[in-house]
Amino acid sequence: MTRKRQLQKKWLLYSLTLLAAYILQSTVFNRFSILGVTPMLVTCAVVCAAVFEDSGNGAVFGLCAGLLLAFTNTDKAVFYIVTLTVAGAAAGGLCSRFFTRTYLSSVLLCAAGALLCESVIWIIGGAVGTLPGSAFITVVLPQTVVSALFAGLFYLPDRYIAKV
């Protein structure tokens, strides 16, 4: 198989994990919350893929995930585009320079990515008066922890996909 075909296959498989994350997040976990919050599975899918790639590829994958959420979730569209791009770039850059590509790194970076995404939304929501200050403790922090627990759901498939 040529290198171009291998790259196409790899990014197709990464896209399928992103699509699975989106479907789970928007159907299953939209109805059944954990600790009163919905896990950010799309963020975990972006971060776990970026762990095995570099910052540029992580940023592009985060941008694609942000656009997917923008087309389906119009109220926070711009924030997801920006924060998922930054989360993908940061996770890819940190893993290629400072972290090893382990499960623990994935969990920590998923937590950081979820914290980034939800904190930006909380800050903007607080600035315009739609979210109270206590939402950081009651929503953002629990959502960060719950999202990090789902890193394993994407770490193992992405580990396999990275070897393709």
PABA-710985 format. One line per 3 residues: number of its first residue (from 1); their letters; for each residue x negated, y negated, z negated of N, C-alpha, C. Coordinates in nm, 2 decimals, always signed. Atoms other than C-alpha are relative to their C-alpha. Layout:
// PABA-710985
NUM) a) X:Y:Z:X:Y:Z:X:Y:Z | ...
END
This chain:
// PABA-710985
1) mtr) -0.08:+0.12:+0.00:+0.00:+0.00:+0.00:-0.09:-0.12:+0.00 | +0.08:+0.12:-0.01:-0.14:-0.34:+0.09:+0.02:-0.09:-0.12 | -0.01:+0.09:+0.12:-0.20:-0.61:-0.17:+0.13:-0.09:+0.00
4) krq) -0.11:+0.08:-0.01:+0.08:-0.82:-0.04:+0.13:+0.08:-0.04 | -0.11:-0.09:+0.03:+0.33:-0.53:-0.07:+0.00:+0.02:-0.15 | +0.01:-0.02:+0.15:+0.21:-0.47:-0.43:+0.05:-0.12:-0.07
7) lqk) -0.05:+0.12:+0.06:+0.27:-0.83:-0.52:+0.15:-0.02:+0.01 | -0.14:+0.01:-0.02:+0.61:-0.83:-0.37:+0.08:+0.10:-0.09 | -0.06:-0.10:+0.09:+0.70:-0.51:-0.56:+0.00:-0.04:-0.14
10) kwl) +0.01:+0.04:+0.14:+0.57:-0.65:-0.88:+0.10:-0.11:-0.04 | -0.09:+0.12:+0.03:+0.77:-0.98:-0.86:+0.14:+0.04:+0.02 | -0.14:-0.05:-0.01:+1.08:-0.79:-0.75:+0.04:+0.07:-0.13
13) lys) -0.02:-0.06:+0.12:+1.05:-0.58:-1.06:+0.01:-0.10:-0.12 | -0.01:+0.10:+0.10:+0.99:-0.88:-1.28:+0.14:-0.07:+0.01 | -0.13:+0.06:-0.03:+1.30:-1.04:-1.12:+0.11:+0.08:-0.05
16) ltl) -0.11:-0.09:+0.04:+1.51:-0.74:-1.20:+0.00:+0.00:-0.16 | +0.00:+0.01:+0.15:+1.40:-0.76:-1.57:+0.07:-0.13:-0.04 | -0.06:+0.13:+0.03:+1.50:-1.13:-1.57:+0.15:+0.01:+0.02
19) laa) -0.14:-0.01:-0.03:+1.84:-1.04:-1.41:+0.07:+0.08:-0.11 | -0.05:-0.08:+0.11:+1.89:-0.77:-1.67:+0.01:-0.08:-0.13 | -0.01:+0.08:+0.12:+1.81:-1.01:-1.95:+0.11:-0.10:+0.01
22) yil) -0.11:+0.10:-0.02:+2.05:-1.27:-1.81:+0.14:+0.07:-0.02 | -0.13:-0.07:+0.01:+2.33:-1.01:-1.78:+0.03:+0.04:-0.14 | -0.02:-0.04:+0.14:+2.28:-0.88:-2.13:+0.03:-0.12:-0.09
25) qst) -0.02:+0.12:+0.08:+2.26:-1.23:-2.27:+0.13:-0.06:+0.02 | -0.13:+0.07:-0.03:+2.57:-1.36:-2.10:+0.12:+0.09:-0.02 | -0.12:-0.09:+0.02:+2.79:-1.05:-2.14:+0.00:+0.06:-0.14
28) vfn) +0.00:-0.08:+0.12:+2.70:-0.83:-2.43:-0.02:-0.09:-0.12 | +0.03:+0.08:+0.12:+2.54:-1.08:-2.67:+0.08:-0.13:-0.01 | -0.09:+0.11:+0.01:+2.78:-1.35:-2.58:+0.12:+0.03:-0.08
31) rfs) -0.11:-0.04:+0.08:+3.05:-1.15:-2.75:-0.04:+0.05:-0.14 | +0.05:-0.06:+0.13:+2.85:-0.98:-3.03:-0.13:-0.08:-0.04 | +0.12:+0.08:+0.04:+2.62:-1.22:-3.21:-0.07:+0.08:-0.12
34) ilg) +0.08:-0.06:+0.10:+2.34:-1.11:-3.45:-0.03:-0.12:-0.10 | +0.02:+0.10:+0.10:+2.32:-1.31:-3.77:+0.07:-0.14:+0.04 | -0.08:+0.12:-0.04:+2.57:-1.56:-3.62:-0.06:-0.07:+0.12
37) vtp) +0.07:+0.07:-0.11:+2.34:-1.64:-3.32:-0.01:+0.10:+0.12 | +0.02:-0.08:-0.12:+2.29:-1.52:-2.97:-0.15:+0.00:+0.04 | +0.15:+0.00:-0.03:+1.93:-1.40:-2.88:-0.02:-0.06:+0.14
40) mlv) +0.04:+0.06:-0.13:+1.76:-1.59:-2.60:-0.08:+0.11:+0.08 | +0.07:-0.11:-0.08:+1.68:-1.28:-2.38:-0.07:-0.05:+0.12 | +0.07:+0.06:-0.12:+1.59:-1.49:-2.08:-0.13:-0.05:-0.04
43) tca) +0.13:+0.06:+0.05:+1.32:-1.67:-2.28:-0.09:+0.12:-0.02 | +0.09:-0.11:+0.03:+1.18:-1.33:-2.39:-0.04:+0.06:+0.13 | +0.04:-0.06:-0.13:+1.18:-1.20:-2.03:-0.11:-0.09:+0.06
46) vvc) +0.10:+0.09:-0.06:+0.99:-1.51:-1.91:-0.13:+0.01:-0.08 | +0.12:+0.00:+0.08:+0.74:-1.50:-2.20:-0.07:+0.14:+0.02 | +0.06:-0.13:-0.01:+0.68:-1.12:-2.18:-0.07:+0.02:+0.14
49) aav) +0.07:+0.00:-0.13:+0.61:-1.15:-1.80:-0.12:-0.09:+0.01 | +0.12:+0.10:+0.00:+0.38:-1.45:-1.85:-0.11:+0.06:-0.08 | +0.10:-0.06:+0.08:+0.19:-1.25:-2.11:-0.10:+0.08:+0.09
52) fed) +0.08:-0.09:-0.09:+0.07:-1.02:-1.83:-0.05:-0.08:+0.12 | +0.04:+0.08:-0.11:+0.02:-1.30:-1.58:-0.08:-0.12:-0.05 | +0.07:+0.12:+0.04:-0.16:-1.63:-1.58:+0.10:-0.12:-0.02
55) sgn) -0.09:+0.11:+0.03:-0.02:-1.98:-1.66:+0.07:-0.05:+0.12 | -0.07:+0.05:-0.12:+0.06:-2.07:-1.30:+0.12:+0.09:+0.03 | -0.11:-0.10:-0.03:+0.26:-1.75:-1.24:+0.11:+0.00:-0.11
58) gav) -0.09:+0.01:+0.11:+0.42:-1.78:-1.58:+0.09:-0.12:+0.01 | -0.08:+0.13:-0.02:+0.53:-2.14:-1.50:+0.10:+0.02:+0.11 | -0.09:-0.02:-0.11:+0.68:-2.04:-1.17:+0.11:+0.09:-0.04
61) fgl) -0.10:-0.09:+0.05:+0.86:-1.75:-1.33:+0.10:-0.07:-0.09 | -0.08:+0.08:+0.09:+0.99:-1.98:-1.60:+0.09:-0.10:+0.07 | -0.08:+0.09:-0.08:+1.10:-2.23:-1.34:+0.12:+0.08:+0.06
64) cag) -0.11:-0.08:-0.06:+1.30:-1.96:-1.16:+0.11:+0.04:-0.10 | -0.10:-0.04:+0.11:+1.46:-1.84:-1.49:+0.08:-0.13:-0.04 | -0.07:+0.12:+0.03:+1.54:-2.20:-1.57:+0.11:-0.04:+0.11
67) lll) -0.10:+0.03:-0.11:+1.71:-2.25:-1.23:+0.11:+0.10:-0.01 | -0.11:-0.09:+0.01:+1.91:-1.93:-1.28:+0.09:-0.04:-0.11 | -0.09:+0.04:+0.10:+2.04:-2.06:-1.61:+0.06:-0.14:+0.04
70) aft) -0.06:+0.13:-0.05:+2.10:-2.41:-1.45:+0.12:+0.03:+0.09 | -0.11:-0.02:-0.09:+2.32:-2.26:-1.19:+0.12:+0.06:-0.07 | -0.11:-0.07:+0.07:+2.53:-2.07:-1.45:+0.04:-0.08:-0.13
73) ntd) -0.03:+0.07:+0.13:+2.51:-2.30:-1.76:-0.03:-0.15:+0.02 | +0.03:+0.14:-0.05:+2.55:-2.66:-1.65:-0.02:-0.10:-0.12 | +0.01:+0.10:+0.10:+2.56:-2.83:-1.99:-0.14:-0.02:-0.05
76) kav) +0.14:+0.02:+0.05:+2.19:-2.77:-2.08:-0.10:+0.04:+0.11 | +0.07:-0.04:-0.11:+2.06:-2.71:-1.73:-0.14:-0.06:+0.01 | +0.13:+0.07:-0.01:+1.77:-2.96:-1.72:-0.09:+0.05:-0.11
79) fyi) +0.08:-0.04:+0.11:+1.65:-2.86:-2.06:-0.06:+0.14:+0.02 | +0.04:-0.14:-0.02:+1.63:-2.49:-1.97:-0.11:+0.00:+0.12 | +0.10:+0.00:-0.11:+1.44:-2.57:-1.64:-0.13:-0.04:-0.06
82) vtl) +0.12:+0.05:+0.05:+1.18:-2.77:-1.82:-0.06:+0.09:-0.11 | +0.06:-0.07:+0.11:+1.14:-2.57:-2.14:-0.04:+0.14:+0.04 | +0.04:-0.13:-0.04:+1.13:-2.23:-1.97:-0.13:+0.00:+0.09
85) tva) +0.12:+0.02:-0.07:+0.87:-2.36:-1.73:-0.12:-0.02:-0.09 | +0.11:+0.03:+0.10:+0.66:-2.49:-2.02:-0.03:+0.13:-0.08 | +0.02:-0.13:+0.08:+0.71:-2.16:-2.22:-0.07:+0.10:+0.09
88) gaa) +0.07:-0.09:-0.09:+0.60:-1.95:-1.92:-0.14:-0.04:+0.02 | +0.14:+0.04:-0.02:+0.29:-2.16:-1.86:-0.08:+0.01:-0.12 | +0.07:-0.01:+0.12:+0.20:-2.17:-2.22:-0.03:+0.14:-0.04
91) agg) +0.02:-0.14:+0.04:+0.24:-1.80:-2.28:-0.11:+0.06:+0.09 | +0.10:-0.05:-0.10:+0.04:-1.72:-1.96:-0.14:-0.05:-0.03 | +0.13:+0.06:+0.03:-0.23:-1.96:-2.05:-0.06:+0.05:-0.13
94) lcs) +0.05:-0.04:+0.13:-0.26:-1.86:-2.41:-0.05:+0.15:+0.00 | +0.05:-0.14:-0.01:-0.28:-1.49:-2.33:-0.12:+0.02:+0.08 | +0.11:-0.02:-0.08:-0.53:-1.53:-2.06:-0.13:-0.06:-0.07
97) rff) +0.12:+0.06:+0.06:-0.76:-1.74:-2.29:-0.02:+0.04:-0.14 | +0.02:-0.01:+0.15:-0.70:-1.68:-2.66:+0.06:+0.13:-0.06 | -0.07:-0.12:+0.05:-0.46:-1.38:-2.72:-0.03:+0.12:+0.08
100) trt) +0.00:-0.12:-0.08:-0.48:-1.02:-2.62:+0.14:+0.03:+0.04 | -0.14:-0.03:-0.05:-0.19:-0.87:-2.43:+0.06:+0.11:-0.07 | -0.06:-0.10:+0.09:-0.04:-0.68:-2.72:+0.14:-0.03:-0.03
103) yls) -0.14:+0.02:+0.04:+0.30:-0.63:-2.85:+0.02:-0.11:-0.10 | +0.00:+0.11:+0.10:+0.23:-0.86:-3.15:-0.01:-0.14:+0.07 | +0.01:+0.13:-0.07:+0.12:-1.14:-2.91:+0.13:-0.03:+0.07
106) svl) -0.13:+0.02:-0.06:+0.45:-1.09:-2.72:+0.10:-0.05:-0.09 | -0.10:+0.04:+0.10:+0.66:-1.11:-3.03:-0.03:-0.15:-0.04 | +0.03:+0.14:+0.04:+0.48:-1.43:-3.15:+0.03:-0.10:+0.11
109) lca) -0.03:+0.09:-0.11:+0.50:-1.59:-2.81:+0.15:-0.01:+0.04 | -0.15:+0.01:-0.02:+0.87:-1.50:-2.77:+0.06:-0.09:-0.10 | -0.05:+0.08:+0.10:+0.93:-1.66:-3.10:-0.03:-0.15:+0.03
112) aga) +0.04:+0.13:-0.03:+0.74:-1.97:-3.00:+0.08:-0.06:+0.12 | -0.08:+0.05:-0.12:+0.92:-1.99:-2.66:+0.14:-0.03:-0.04 | -0.14:+0.02:+0.04:+1.26:-1.95:-2.82:+0.01:-0.13:-0.09
115) llc) +0.00:+0.12:+0.08:+1.17:-2.22:-3.08:-0.02:-0.12:+0.08 | +0.01:+0.11:-0.09:+1.06:-2.45:-2.81:+0.13:-0.04:+0.07 | -0.12:+0.02:-0.08:+1.37:-2.41:-2.60:+0.11:-0.05:-0.09
118) esv) -0.11:+0.04:+0.09:+1.61:-2.44:-2.89:-0.03:-0.13:-0.07 | +0.04:+0.12:+0.06:+1.42:-2.72:-3.06:+0.03:-0.12:+0.08 | -0.03:+0.11:-0.09:+1.44:-2.94:-2.76:+0.15:-0.03:+0.01
121) iwi) -0.14:+0.01:-0.01:+1.81:-2.88:-2.73:+0.05:-0.06:-0.13 | -0.04:+0.05:+0.13:+1.85:-2.95:-3.10:-0.04:-0.15:-0.02 | +0.04:+0.14:+0.01:+1.65:-3.28:-3.08:+0.09:-0.09:+0.08
124) igg) -0.09:+0.08:-0.08:+1.85:-3.40:-2.79:+0.14:-0.01:-0.05 | -0.13:+0.00:+0.06:+2.17:-3.29:-2.95:+0.02:-0.09:-0.12 | +0.00:+0.09:+0.12:+2.08:-3.47:-3.27:-0.01:-0.15:+0.04
127) avg) +0.01:+0.14:-0.04:+1.99:-3.79:-3.08:+0.13:-0.05:+0.06 | -0.12:+0.05:-0.06:+2.32:-3.81:-2.90:+0.12:+0.03:-0.10 | -0.10:-0.02:+0.10:+2.51:-3.70:-3.21:+0.09:+0.12:+0.01
130) tlp) -0.09:-0.12:-0.02:+2.65:-3.36:-3.10:-0.04:+0.11:-0.09 | +0.05:-0.10:+0.10:+2.44:-3.15:-3.34:-0.04:-0.06:-0.13 | +0.05:+0.05:+0.13:+2.39:-3.20:-3.71:-0.14:+0.04:-0.03
133) gsa) +0.13:-0.03:+0.03:+2.05:-3.20:-3.86:-0.02:+0.14:-0.06 | +0.01:-0.13:+0.06:+2.13:-2.88:-4.05:+0.00:+0.11:+0.10 | -0.01:-0.11:-0.10:+2.17:-2.69:-3.72:-0.14:+0.06:+0.02
136) fit) +0.13:-0.05:-0.01:+1.79:-2.65:-3.72:-0.01:+0.13:-0.09 | +0.01:-0.11:+0.09:+1.81:-2.42:-4.02:+0.11:+0.11:+0.02 | -0.11:-0.09:-0.02:+2.15:-2.26:-3.94:+0.00:+0.07:+0.14
139) vvl) -0.01:-0.06:-0.13:+2.10:-2.20:-3.57:-0.14:+0.02:+0.06 | +0.13:-0.01:-0.07:+1.75:-2.27:-3.43:-0.09:+0.10:-0.06 | +0.09:-0.10:+0.06:+1.55:-2.07:-3.68:+0.05:+0.14:+0.00
142) pqt) -0.05:-0.13:-0.02:+1.78:-1.77:-3.69:-0.01:+0.05:+0.15 | +0.01:-0.04:-0.14:+1.79:-1.77:-3.31:-0.14:+0.03:+0.04 | +0.14:-0.03:-0.03:+1.41:-1.78:-3.29:-0.04:+0.14:-0.05
145) vvs) +0.03:-0.13:+0.05:+1.38:-1.48:-3.52:+0.07:+0.11:+0.07 | -0.07:-0.10:-0.07:+1.65:-1.28:-3.35:-0.05:+0.02:+0.14 | +0.05:-0.02:-0.13:+1.51:-1.35:-3.01:-0.14:+0.07:+0.00
148) alf) +0.13:-0.07:+0.01:+1.16:-1.24:-3.12:+0.01:+0.15:-0.02 | -0.02:-0.14:+0.03:+1.30:-0.91:-3.23:+0.03:+0.08:+0.13 | -0.03:-0.06:-0.13:+1.40:-0.84:-2.86:-0.12:+0.00:+0.09
151) agl) +0.12:+0.00:-0.08:+1.04:-0.88:-2.73:-0.03:+0.14:+0.05 | +0.04:-0.14:-0.04:+0.99:-0.50:-2.72:+0.09:+0.04:+0.12 | -0.08:-0.04:-0.11:+1.28:-0.47:-2.48:-0.06:-0.04:+0.14
154) fyl) +0.07:+0.05:-0.12:+1.07:-0.66:-2.22:-0.15:+0.03:+0.01 | +0.14:-0.02:+0.00:+0.72:-0.59:-2.33:-0.04:+0.13:+0.07 | +0.04:-0.13:-0.06:+0.70:-0.22:-2.23:+0.03:+0.00:+0.15
157) pdr) -0.01:+0.00:-0.15:+0.86:-0.26:-1.88:-0.10:-0.10:+0.07 | +0.09:+0.10:-0.06:+0.65:-0.57:-1.81:-0.15:+0.05:+0.00 | +0.13:-0.06:+0.01:+0.34:-0.38:-1.92:-0.02:+0.09:+0.11
160) yia) +0.01:-0.09:-0.12:+0.41:-0.12:-1.66:+0.00:-0.07:+0.13 | -0.01:+0.07:-0.12:+0.51:-0.37:-1.40:-0.14:-0.07:+0.03 | +0.12:+0.07:-0.02:+0.18:-0.56:-1.45:-0.11:+0.09:+0.07
163) kv) +0.10:-0.09:-0.05:-0.02:-0.25:-1.35:+0.03:+0.04:+0.15 | -0.03:-0.04:-0.14:+0.16:-0.22:-1.01:-0.08:-0.08:+0.09
END
